[in-house]
Amino acid sequence: MTIAAMPRRTSPLLRRLVGFNLITAVVLGAIGYYLGWWLGHQVSVAATDHYADTNQNDVALFLAYGLAVVGFLTGLGFLNYPVSRMLGRPASVAAKDEADGWKRYVSLCTDHKVVGLQYLIGIGFFLLVGGVNAMLIRVELLRPTPNIWPAGQYLTLVGLHGSMMMGMMTSGILGPFANYVVPLMIGARRMAFPRIEALTFWLLMAAGVILTSAVFYGGFPTGWTGYEPLADQANMGMDSYIVFFALVGLSMTLLGFNMLATVFSMRAPGMGWGRLPIFVWSVVATSALNVLAAPVLVTTLTMVALDRTLQTTFFLSSSGGSPFLYENLFWVFGHPEVYILAIPGFGIVLELLPVFARKPLWGYRLAVSGMVGVALLSFFVWQHHLFMSGLNANLRPFYMLSTELISLPTGFTFLCAMGTVWRGRIRYDVPMLFCLGWVFNFFIGGLSGVFLSDVPSDTTTHGSFFTMAHFHYTIMGGLIFTFFAAIYYWLPKMAGVQLNQRLGKVHFWLMFVSFNSTFAPLFVIGALGQPRRVVSYPKDLQFLNQWVSVSAFVLGISMVVFLANFVWSLVFARIPADPNPWHSSSLEWQVPTPVPVHNFDRIPVITAELYPYGAETTAPAAEPLTVGS
Amino acid sequence: MVVVVSNFGKKLAATGLVLGLFSAGLAWYIGGYLMVTPDSVASAATSAPATSELTLQTVAGLGDAYSQPTWVAYLVKDAHGVWRQSTNFTVPANSTVRVTVLQYDGASGLRNPFLARPEGVVGNTIEVDGKAVQAIDPALASHTFAIPGMHLVVPLEGVADDAPDQCEAAPCGLEKAHRTITFSFHTGSRGRFRWQCFVPCAAGFIHGFGGPMQTIGYMDGFLDVV
């Protein structure tokens, strides 16, 4: 019997498990971790003395995390393609096809629709973890003195919550929704770089796990900002924060480049810049911020890692460095980051309002200039975070004015939103409710921001719960509300099933009321002087804090309602969604559900404006209409 | 007998499994890290009315028997006379607490000389090796025992660098080089008070403020007045 004729003895189960998939990735990741840890204890570097004194080997942990990520990505199969190209095999964009079924969702897949759904579940999971951390914070603050866990653990909890939300949610809209719908909206068959698209997702998942692991290394005391010199003094949990945010930054940069390349080079014929869907414009503005701001973060964190391992002194004033350098570099990234979170929300609101108000988008060019204006100005405001740091007082007027100036292009978005719904035939469906919730929340967030941009009022509100309330109104009230608007709006296309609308409305009202009941009192608490990140507070603030905590628990319950709706609708009920339940004229709704692997049989030609609602015809603005299979 | 499980049942079981795993993970996450804090050790009652005693020691490094062998730490003597690594203490309300600190660590020096003067102690005086003093040389301070919420500050003088027979692992016996600091303070009404060392004494960490200075169970903790 020849070898070729011999029957294969590998069991089917084993064959299924051995290969490039999530199981292999986890195994190789674990091997990489232990290899790095071992190597870190073998190498002799300047940090050895530090290790002997402190009993903490940061070199080992950085190597462990680094090799764990390499092992994880190798296990998923990210090296297969470059290796096969080096061996002279032909180029291909496909890593998985439809035949792989559900397994596509737990492995490297180059279909932008699969990546979008992977992002939705992955980010949703970490959003849940961050939300649980928030609940734990509010449990602790039920009493004015340390109650359940000690101050150090409380600080770590705050840091984990902030970092998880600010890090993972940077891709909260671009990850699930832009990846899924942008190629469909612009008439493309795929993203420009499908493997990079998949890489951005898996990097983010690795980052989330690494941040969560900080609790096993003593946590970290800096909150999400990682300020120096505290970051240099911190336990090994700080290394988890550094690797987490560096991976997030890398993912953001690659995601931004991919989005820009896709929109710039793969638009369907006839889709000029003046016909680009407004959501895609928000993706372009955000992606530009991603590629310009996120590399600063990665570089800065690399410098922190070098300070903690190779004993460089970039940020140590005692050795010629400067902690102010860190604070400036961080906010050069950090303030654009705020708009990386906000602008996609603008795009979703402006994309959805015409659909539910049955009117064309009012002021398309104004809306575009507003988003681009915010993106540009966001690089010139960062020092308002440092008004109280002792910076040169002569710098304050410029940054105060530039910060106030940014409210102008932000206001354009409001004008366009108001102009669009004005005298419209509004349908109060769940996505619309979340968009209207955004209008209210972001308005409060914007108004309270003025007090923080003005130097005189910032001197009393800086670092207090007032600041905390402000940014929760802008980020949770802005981003998270639009995140849910997008889920309710696009999930019928993405998953082929409709979420229960009644439960959706319960979710919205519970969330809207409890959100405001949670964060509005924090303005008062902050104005009365309670600082953020501190576990104890004066006894006379206990009632307000208890009110906030109870409201926060109701906010948590609203998330449980959503989760129940999500699981019920997707797993149990599975009521097939109408192909175009919102009667939208946008291209993504003109393809069949489920969307074919290659989106369009023939690339459509865009022949008309995109928002013709209320006009005589609401026919799709594309020819031929035989899009899809 | 063949048990037929419907599709619905399979989905229900899978959903329950996922939720169960998530809940278990969450409980482990909370229990495994957030709740970890040293037990509180009560002060010992004395024959004098409304008076109790707390006996502490500070060590430069805990030694290999502990999870952080190189970290500086406080230890406390419990009711059975056993030294335990804890910085959470329980004392009676509206009473006098007499504290004895056996100081085995060397001097690091205070950054703020103001803290070299005892505050909030009975008689504004502490005893160092049996001698009453109202201030110590800031450069000779090894640690402080300070409770800001009670306006209590006690500087602890360190062992000389060249002292013979220095202690290398906790718990340290009286035969090792040490200083003995005693003082008393009055507790007020019930409450929980944070206490900490204000000398940046975490060797190896930048500016001496990392590791044990940030971790309950080493250089800071809580005083529960009950």
Interface residues (C-beta under 8 A of the other chain):
Chain A: D49 H50 A52 D53 T54 N55 Q56 V132 L136 T145 P146 I148 W149 P150 A151 G152 Q153 L157 T212 V215 F216 G218 G219 P221 P229 L230 D232 Q233 A234 N235 L316 S318 S536 V567 V571 F572
Chain B: F8 K11 L12 A14 T15 L26 Y29 I30 G32 Y33 L34 M35 V36 T37 Q68 P69 T70 W71 G191 R192 R194 A202 A203 G204 F205 I206 H207 F209 G210 G211 M213 Q214 T215 I216 F222
